[in-house]
Amino acid sequence: MSDLLKDLQFRGLVNQVTDEEGLAKALEEGEISLYSGFDPTADSLHIGHLLPVLTLRRFQLHGHHPIALVGGATGLIGDPSGKKAERTLNTSDIVQNWSDRIKGQLSRFLDFELDKNPAVIVNNFDWIGSLDVISFLRDVGKNFGINYMLAKDSVQTRIESGISFTEFSYMILQSYDFLKLYQNNNCKLQIGGSDQWGNITAGLELIRKSEEDSKAFGLTIPLVTKADGTKFGKTEGGAIWLDAEKTSPYEFYQFWINTDDRDVIKYIKYFTFLTQQEIEELENEVANAPEKRAAQKALAEEVTKMVHGEDSLKQAIKISQALFSGDIKELTSQEILEGFKDVPSTEISSEEIGLIDLLIEAKISPSKRQAREDLSNGAIYINGERVQDLTKVISDEDKIDGKFTVIRRGKKKYFLIRYTG
């Protein structure tokens, strides 16, 4: 077995393979081209897309040729796989814009400048967009039996709730993608999540019927799960995006640092390029000193650096440490915005205001009597420093960059004051 397949299996990245022996032989014999598809269903990829992207990268690091397919055409249709209901169809302008943005994101992970085996980005709108209905039905559709399509899980699970002819046809379009890449790019392997197994095997069947002596393979990687049963990649704020404007590097870092002990080694194998020895050492740390959270720190640092860069990682760590230590004054206004994005906030004018009045106005304390008690008991902190002066007036010294004041009540309840003047 090739070193690459051994590494994929060690990391738990091999879910199903159509012909493992044949694929192992093809990898041993030389370089192959492989692809994975990414439909533009939003203006950014999210961390659910990371696993196939990083798997393409693993192949590239072993000398193979990765093709990232952006589904400019299939994104207009909608993949029924793993979906309980019909997708909302987007306009061609929106899908084109999203396709361009996704192309930019993919370039962070795949090397398009290598001399020997550069990655390639293709858009299936280039060959599907000009395909007329008659050609589609005669040349492609005739290769698919209805019973064969109905037997696929992606279709079966939707039969009762309903599936349109549009989404029913998605399997044929994705199969056509594989055929075109096989013909034009000598692409021998398609990879995707385990929910793509039906689409991938349908593509192999189309290649078999269309090309003599064809040799192609399919490989699926596991869908990422969490030990507590909640959905991976989701938080109370929604999906964890790769776009820093949608999910800040600090939020991104926090998602990974909060990984459950039961999941952390699995995620390190999936999402990092740490060696087997490094992973085994971290596994021992989890078993013997889980309170140190060494594995979570390694995971968060590796993935944040890979997605957002070294500078953003340093900033995320700085914000995390400031919040942990309470040393808020060390943060800039931009870092305050990132670190306190989801805490209750109140806007007030920039004029001076008594702290007790501010506690009432920002609904930090329910009454003046309670505000005085909170102050006397040492429960109120301004920018990380305890305040017990009942006559305290908020001044410019209490405003970070003249824009914000962070007030903490008790150990964990944070409030953000924004100045409008």
Backbone torsions as a table, in degrees:
resi	resn	phi	psi	omega
1	MET	NA	141.8	-178.9
2	SER	-67.0	155.4	177.9
3	ASP	-59.4	-34.9	-179.5
4	LEU	-63.3	-49.0	-179.9
5	LEU	-63.8	-36.9	176.8
6	LYS	-61.9	-42.2	-179.7
7	ASP	-66.9	-41.7	178.9
8	LEU	-61.9	-40.6	180.0
9	GLN	-70.1	-38.6	176.2
10	PHE	-59.1	-37.6	-178.0
11	ARG	-83.7	-1.7	-179.8
12	GLY	72.8	25.9	-174.5
13	LEU	-94.2	-0.3	179.3
14	VAL	-104.5	109.8	178.9
15	ASN	-94.9	-55.7	176.4
16	GLN	-141.6	146.2	175.2
17	VAL	-133.4	137.3	-178.1
18	THR	-70.4	-37.4	-179.1
19	ASP	-150.3	83.3	-173.0
20	GLU	-62.2	-40.8	-179.8
21	GLU	-64.7	-43.3	179.6
22	GLY	-65.8	-39.8	179.1
23	LEU	-66.4	-42.9	179.1
24	ALA	-59.7	-40.7	179.6
25	LYS	-66.4	-42.1	179.7
26	ALA	-63.3	-39.1	179.3
27	LEU	-69.2	-33.8	178.6
28	GLU	-71.1	-34.4	-174.5
29	GLU	-75.1	-21.6	179.7
30	GLY	160.9	-165.0	-176.9
31	GLU	-78.3	143.3	174.9
32	ILE	-126.9	160.7	172.3
33	SER	-100.7	140.9	-179.8
34	LEU	-141.1	160.1	179.7
35	TYR	-142.5	159.5	168.9
36	SER	-139.7	145.9	-175.9
37	GLY	-104.1	147.1	-179.6
38	PHE	-134.6	104.8	-179.9
39	ASP	-78.6	135.5	179.2
40	PRO	-79.1	81.1	178.8
41	THR	-94.3	-0.9	175.6
42	ALA	-156.3	177.6	-178.2
43	ASP	-86.5	8.2	177.9
44	SER	-153.6	151.3	167.3
45	LEU	-75.1	156.5	174.4
46	HIS	-120.7	178.3	-171.6
47	ILE	-68.2	-14.6	172.9
48	GLY	-65.1	-23.5	178.2
49	HIS	-83.4	-14.3	-172.7
50	LEU	-61.8	-37.8	-174.1
51	LEU	-62.3	-51.2	176.4
52	PRO	-63.9	-36.0	178.8
53	VAL	-62.9	-46.7	-178.5
54	LEU	-69.9	-28.0	175.5
55	THR	-68.0	-40.2	173.1
56	LEU	-57.7	-41.5	-179.7
57	ARG	-64.2	-39.0	178.7
58	ARG	-61.0	-41.1	177.0
59	PHE	-64.0	-41.4	-179.7
60	GLN	-62.8	-40.4	-180.0
61	LEU	-64.7	-20.3	176.6
62	HIS	-97.6	14.7	172.2
63	GLY	95.0	3.1	-178.0
64	HIS	-92.2	172.9	-170.7
65	HIS	-109.1	101.9	-179.2
66	PRO	-83.9	139.1	174.8
67	ILE	-118.4	120.4	175.3
68	ALA	-97.9	115.9	-178.7
69	LEU	-98.3	120.5	173.7
70	VAL	-94.2	124.5	-172.7
71	GLY	-84.7	68.7	178.0
72	GLY	-62.1	-27.9	178.0
73	ALA	-92.8	-52.1	-178.4
74	THR	-64.9	-24.8	175.4
75	GLY	-65.9	-21.2	176.7
76	LEU	-81.1	-14.3	-175.3
77	ILE	-100.4	-54.8	-179.1
78	GLY	103.8	124.4	179.9
79	ASP	-86.9	122.3	179.0
80	PRO	-74.5	-12.6	-175.4
81	SER	-57.7	125.9	176.3
82	GLY	72.4	6.3	-178.3
83	LYS	-109.6	139.3	-178.5
84	LYS	-89.6	-16.7	-177.8
85	ALA	-143.2	164.6	-179.4
86	GLU	-62.5	138.6	176.6
87	ARG	-73.8	155.8	170.6
88	THR	-78.9	128.1	-178.3
89	LEU	-79.1	135.6	179.0
90	ASN	-102.6	159.2	-179.4
91	THR	-74.2	161.0	-178.0
92	SER	-64.4	-35.0	179.1
93	ASP	-63.7	-43.9	179.6
94	ILE	-63.9	-46.4	-178.6
95	VAL	-63.6	-37.9	178.1
96	GLN	-64.1	-43.3	178.6
97	ASN	-62.7	-44.6	178.8
98	TRP	-65.0	-37.8	179.1
99	SER	-60.2	-43.7	-179.8
100	ASP	-63.7	-40.4	-180.0
101	ARG	-66.2	-40.1	-178.9
102	ILE	-67.6	-36.1	175.6
103	LYS	-56.1	-44.3	179.9
104	GLY	-62.8	-39.3	-179.8
105	GLN	-68.3	-38.3	-179.3
106	LEU	-62.8	-28.7	-178.1
107	SER	-69.6	-12.3	175.7
108	ARG	-71.9	-25.3	-171.0
109	PHE	-110.2	-25.9	-178.5
110	LEU	-112.1	143.3	-177.0
111	ASP	-94.6	113.2	-178.2
112	PHE	-96.1	2.0	-175.1
113	GLU	-108.4	-2.9	-178.3
114	LEU	-61.7	143.4	177.6
115	ASP	-73.9	-38.6	-171.3
116	LYS	-85.7	-52.1	-176.3
117	ASN	-137.9	65.0	-179.7
118	PRO	-65.9	147.4	173.2
119	ALA	-71.9	158.1	-179.2
120	VAL	-130.4	140.8	172.3
121	ILE	-111.0	132.0	176.1
122	VAL	-127.7	160.2	178.2
123	ASN	-126.0	121.4	-174.6
124	ASN	-70.0	-7.0	173.5
125	PHE	-65.5	-23.5	-179.0
126	ASP	-62.9	-31.0	178.8
127	TRP	-112.7	-24.8	179.3
128	ILE	-84.9	-33.4	-176.8
129	GLY	-60.1	-30.5	-178.8
130	SER	-98.9	4.9	-177.7
131	LEU	-79.9	119.9	-179.5
132	ASP	-82.3	160.9	-173.4
133	VAL	-60.2	-43.5	-177.7
134	ILE	-62.1	-46.4	179.4
135	SER	-62.7	-40.3	-180.0
136	PHE	-61.1	-46.0	-177.3
137	LEU	-71.2	-43.3	-175.7
138	ARG	-76.6	-45.4	-171.1
139	ASP	-89.4	-26.9	-176.9
140	VAL	-112.4	-55.3	-174.6
141	GLY	-58.8	-31.1	-177.4
142	LYS	-65.1	-16.2	-179.3
143	ASN	-84.3	-2.0	-175.3
144	PHE	-117.2	117.4	174.2
145	GLY	-80.9	142.3	-179.3
146	ILE	-61.0	-42.8	179.6
147	ASN	-60.5	-38.9	178.7
148	TYR	-62.2	-43.1	-178.7
149	MET	-70.9	-39.7	-179.7
150	LEU	-64.3	-25.8	-178.1
151	ALA	-76.0	-14.1	-178.5
152	LYS	-72.8	139.0	-178.2
153	ASP	-57.0	-39.3	-176.5
154	SER	-61.7	-26.9	178.2
155	VAL	-91.7	-44.4	-176.7
156	GLN	-56.2	-42.0	-176.8
157	THR	-68.4	-13.1	-178.2
158	ARG	-107.7	-4.5	-175.0
159	ILE	-60.6	-46.2	-176.8
160	GLU	-69.4	-44.0	-178.2
161	SER	-77.0	-20.2	177.5
162	GLY	111.1	136.0	176.3
163	ILE	-141.9	132.0	-178.5
164	SER	-79.3	163.7	175.0
165	PHE	-61.3	-31.5	179.6
166	THR	-58.6	-56.1	-179.1
167	GLU	-71.8	-30.4	176.1
168	PHE	-59.5	-32.6	-178.4
169	SER	-78.9	-9.7	-175.7
170	TYR	-56.4	-41.8	-179.0
171	MET	-57.3	-38.8	-179.0
172	ILE	-67.7	-41.5	-179.3
173	LEU	-65.7	-42.5	179.2
174	GLN	-66.7	-35.8	176.2
175	SER	-62.9	-40.2	178.8
176	TYR	-63.9	-36.9	174.3
177	ASP	-55.5	-49.0	-177.6
178	PHE	-61.8	-42.7	179.0
179	LEU	-61.6	-46.9	-179.1
180	LYS	-62.7	-41.1	179.5
181	LEU	-70.4	-32.6	175.1
182	TYR	-63.6	-43.0	-177.4
183	GLN	-74.6	-42.3	-171.7
184	ASN	-92.5	-29.4	-174.8
185	ASN	-121.4	8.2	-177.6
186	ASN	53.4	38.4	-177.6
187	CYS	-79.4	119.6	-174.1
188	LYS	-104.1	-9.4	-173.3
189	LEU	-141.6	134.2	170.0
190	GLN	-114.4	134.8	175.3
191	ILE	-119.0	154.3	179.6
192	GLY	-174.4	176.0	176.6
193	GLY	-66.0	164.2	-176.1
194	SER	-62.1	-23.0	177.8
195	ASP	-73.2	-8.2	-179.2
196	GLN	-95.8	3.5	-175.3
197	TRP	-55.7	-45.8	-179.5
198	GLY	-62.0	-42.5	179.2
199	ASN	-66.5	-39.6	-178.1
200	ILE	-67.2	-46.7	-178.7
201	THR	-68.1	-29.7	175.5
202	ALA	-66.3	-37.7	176.9
203	GLY	-64.5	-40.2	177.6
204	LEU	-63.3	-37.4	179.1
205	GLU	-66.5	-39.8	177.7
206	LEU	-64.7	-41.4	177.4
207	ILE	-62.0	-43.6	-179.9
208	ARG	-59.9	-39.6	-178.3
209	LYS	-77.6	-24.5	-173.4
210	SER	-97.6	-26.0	-173.9
211	GLU	-124.5	128.7	177.9
212	GLU	-72.0	145.0	177.5
213	ASP	51.8	38.9	-178.4
214	SER	-72.2	150.6	177.5
215	LYS	-140.5	102.2	-178.8
216	ALA	-142.9	161.6	-171.9
217	PHE	-140.5	159.7	174.1
218	GLY	-130.7	142.4	179.0
219	LEU	-140.4	128.9	175.6
220	THR	-110.5	149.6	176.6
221	ILE	-110.3	156.1	-174.6
222	PRO	-65.3	150.6	166.6
223	LEU	-75.8	135.5	-174.7
224	VAL	-75.7	130.4	180.0
225	THR	-122.3	165.3	175.9
226	LYS	-115.7	145.6	-175.5
227	ALA	-62.9	-29.2	-177.3
228	ASP	-85.8	2.9	175.5
229	GLY	88.7	-10.0	177.8
230	THR	-78.2	163.7	-173.7
231	LYS	-77.1	132.0	177.5
232	PHE	-67.0	140.9	174.7
233	GLY	84.5	5.5	179.1
234	LYS	-117.8	141.6	172.5
235	THR	-130.0	-178.2	177.7
236	GLU	-60.6	-28.7	179.7
237	GLY	-84.0	-2.4	179.7
238	GLY	112.2	-155.9	-176.3
239	ALA	-69.9	153.3	173.6
240	ILE	-92.8	107.7	-174.6
241	TRP	-92.6	159.6	175.9
242	LEU	-85.7	-13.9	177.7
243	ASP	-80.8	122.3	-177.1
244	ALA	-63.5	-22.8	178.4
245	GLU	-74.6	-25.6	-178.3
246	LYS	-95.1	-36.8	173.5
247	THR	-133.5	112.6	-175.8
248	SER	-65.3	154.1	176.8
249	PRO	-54.1	-35.2	177.9
250	TYR	-65.2	-46.7	177.7
251	GLU	-61.5	-41.0	179.4
252	PHE	-60.4	-48.6	179.2
253	TYR	-60.2	-43.4	-178.7
254	GLN	-63.9	-35.7	178.0
255	PHE	-57.7	-46.0	-176.7
256	TRP	-75.9	-36.8	-177.8
257	ILE	-66.4	-23.6	-179.6
258	ASN	-92.2	14.7	179.6
259	THR	-61.8	137.5	177.5
260	ASP	-62.6	143.1	176.5
261	ASP	-54.4	-32.2	-177.5
262	ARG	-71.3	-20.4	-176.0
263	ASP	-106.4	-19.0	-163.2
264	VAL	-63.4	-40.2	-179.4
265	ILE	-69.4	-38.9	176.9
266	LYS	-59.8	-43.9	-179.2
267	TYR	-68.5	-35.7	176.5
268	ILE	-62.4	-40.9	177.7
269	LYS	-65.2	-41.1	-178.0
270	TYR	-69.5	-49.4	-162.0
271	PHE	-108.2	-1.7	178.6
272	THR	-121.8	169.5	178.0
273	PHE	-111.5	24.1	174.6
274	LEU	-63.3	150.8	-177.8
275	THR	-75.4	165.6	178.5
276	GLN	-58.5	-41.1	179.9
277	GLN	-64.2	-43.3	179.1
278	GLU	-63.0	-38.9	179.9
279	ILE	-67.4	-42.0	179.5
280	GLU	-64.2	-35.0	176.9
281	GLU	-65.8	-41.4	177.5
282	LEU	-67.3	-34.3	177.5
283	GLU	-62.2	-39.4	176.2
284	ASN	-64.7	-38.0	178.0
285	GLU	-61.6	-43.1	180.0
286	VAL	-62.4	-39.7	-178.2
287	ALA	-72.1	-38.4	-170.7
288	ASN	-102.5	-26.4	-179.0
289	ALA	-143.3	61.0	-175.7
290	PRO	-61.4	-26.0	-178.2
291	GLU	-65.8	-21.5	179.1
292	LYS	-76.1	-20.5	178.3
293	ARG	51.3	39.0	-179.3
294	ALA	-63.2	-38.5	-178.6
295	ALA	-68.1	-41.4	178.6
296	GLN	-62.6	-41.4	179.0
297	LYS	-63.7	-42.9	179.4
298	ALA	-63.4	-43.1	179.4
299	LEU	-62.2	-50.1	-177.7
300	ALA	-62.4	-41.2	-178.9
301	GLU	-68.7	-45.1	-177.9
302	GLU	-62.7	-47.2	-174.6
303	VAL	-74.4	-39.9	179.3
304	THR	-64.1	-41.5	178.7
305	LYS	-63.8	-41.1	-178.3
306	MET	-66.7	-39.6	-175.6
307	VAL	-84.5	-40.1	-171.7
308	HIS	-116.7	-9.2	177.7
309	GLY	96.3	164.9	-175.2
310	GLU	-62.5	-43.3	-177.0
311	ASP	-63.9	-42.6	179.6
312	SER	-67.5	-34.6	175.9
313	LEU	-62.9	-47.3	179.8
314	LYS	-59.0	-40.7	179.8
315	GLN	-66.1	-40.8	179.2
316	ALA	-62.9	-41.4	178.6
317	ILE	-66.5	-40.3	179.4
318	LYS	-60.7	-46.3	179.2
319	ILE	-62.3	-44.7	-179.2
320	SER	-60.1	-45.4	-179.3
321	GLN	-66.9	-38.1	179.4
322	ALA	-65.0	-40.9	179.4
323	LEU	-69.4	-36.4	179.5
324	PHE	-68.1	-41.4	-176.6
325	SER	-86.6	-17.9	-177.2
326	GLY	84.2	6.0	-177.0
327	ASP	-86.6	68.2	-171.8
328	ILE	-67.0	-30.0	-174.5
329	LYS	-63.4	-16.4	179.7
330	GLU	-75.8	-10.4	-175.3
331	LEU	-92.1	149.1	173.0
332	THR	-82.8	169.4	179.0
333	SER	-62.6	-35.9	178.7
334	GLN	-66.0	-40.5	177.8
335	GLU	-67.8	-34.4	174.7
336	ILE	-60.8	-44.5	179.9
337	LEU	-59.4	-41.6	179.9
338	GLU	-68.7	-47.5	-173.8
339	GLY	-71.4	-24.9	-175.9
340	PHE	-120.0	31.0	-177.1
341	LYS	-59.5	-36.1	-171.9
342	ASP	-106.6	8.1	-180.0
343	VAL	-89.5	157.3	177.9
344	PRO	-58.4	138.7	-179.4
345	SER	-134.1	153.6	179.9
346	THR	-135.7	137.4	176.2
347	GLU	-98.9	131.0	175.0
348	ILE	-135.8	165.2	177.3
349	SER	-70.8	163.2	-175.6
350	SER	-81.7	1.8	177.8
351	GLU	-67.0	156.7	179.9
352	GLU	-65.1	143.7	-178.7
353	ILE	-142.4	142.2	177.6
354	GLY	-66.9	142.8	-176.3
355	LEU	-61.2	-39.9	-180.0
356	ILE	-62.7	-42.9	177.3
357	ASP	-63.4	-37.6	179.1
358	LEU	-65.9	-40.2	178.8
359	LEU	-61.3	-35.2	177.9
360	ILE	-73.7	-47.7	-176.2
361	GLU	-62.1	-37.4	-179.1
362	ALA	-86.5	3.2	179.0
363	LYS	58.8	34.4	176.0
364	ILE	-82.9	-38.9	172.8
365	SER	-121.3	141.1	-173.2
366	PRO	-76.7	-17.9	-178.0
367	SER	-153.9	165.1	178.2
368	LYS	-63.8	-38.2	178.8
369	ARG	-61.7	-44.0	179.4
370	GLN	-67.9	-36.1	178.7
371	ALA	-62.0	-43.1	178.3
372	ARG	-63.9	-41.2	178.6
373	GLU	-62.9	-43.6	179.9
374	ASP	-60.1	-43.7	179.1
375	LEU	-66.2	-46.8	-178.3
376	SER	-62.2	-35.5	-178.4
377	ASN	-81.7	-2.3	179.5
378	GLY	75.8	26.8	-176.8
379	ALA	-91.4	-5.6	-175.5
380	ILE	-108.7	131.5	178.5
381	TYR	-125.1	135.5	174.2
382	ILE	-111.8	118.9	-178.1
383	ASN	49.8	39.6	174.6
384	GLY	91.4	-7.5	-178.0
385	GLU	-109.3	132.1	-179.1
386	ARG	-66.9	137.1	178.6
387	VAL	-125.3	129.9	178.4
388	GLN	-126.9	6.9	-179.1
389	ASP	-80.5	113.9	-177.9
390	LEU	-68.3	-19.2	-179.2
391	THR	-99.3	8.4	-176.3
392	LYS	-57.4	132.5	175.0
393	VAL	-115.1	131.9	179.9
394	ILE	-69.3	123.2	-179.5
395	SER	-119.4	-179.1	-179.9
396	ASP	-60.1	-28.4	-180.0
397	GLU	-65.5	-22.0	-178.3
398	ASP	-91.9	1.9	-176.6
399	LYS	-108.2	119.2	179.4
400	ILE	-75.9	119.2	-175.7
401	ASP	55.7	24.3	-179.6
402	GLY	69.2	8.5	-172.2
403	LYS	-115.7	-34.0	-170.5
404	PHE	-137.3	151.5	164.8
405	THR	-130.5	132.7	178.0
406	VAL	-103.6	121.1	178.2
407	ILE	-113.1	133.8	177.1
408	ARG	-117.2	133.8	174.3
409	ARG	-114.2	117.8	-176.2
410	GLY	76.1	-149.6	-173.9
411	LYS	-85.3	-33.3	-168.0
412	LYS	-132.4	-9.3	-174.6
413	LYS	-85.8	107.0	-178.9
414	TYR	-100.3	149.1	176.3
415	PHE	-139.4	141.2	-178.5
416	LEU	-112.5	125.6	176.5
417	ILE	-102.0	124.6	178.9
418	ARG	-108.6	134.3	-179.0
419	TYR	-101.5	128.8	-173.3
420	THR	-94.7	-20.2	-176.0
421	GLY	-80.1	NA	NA
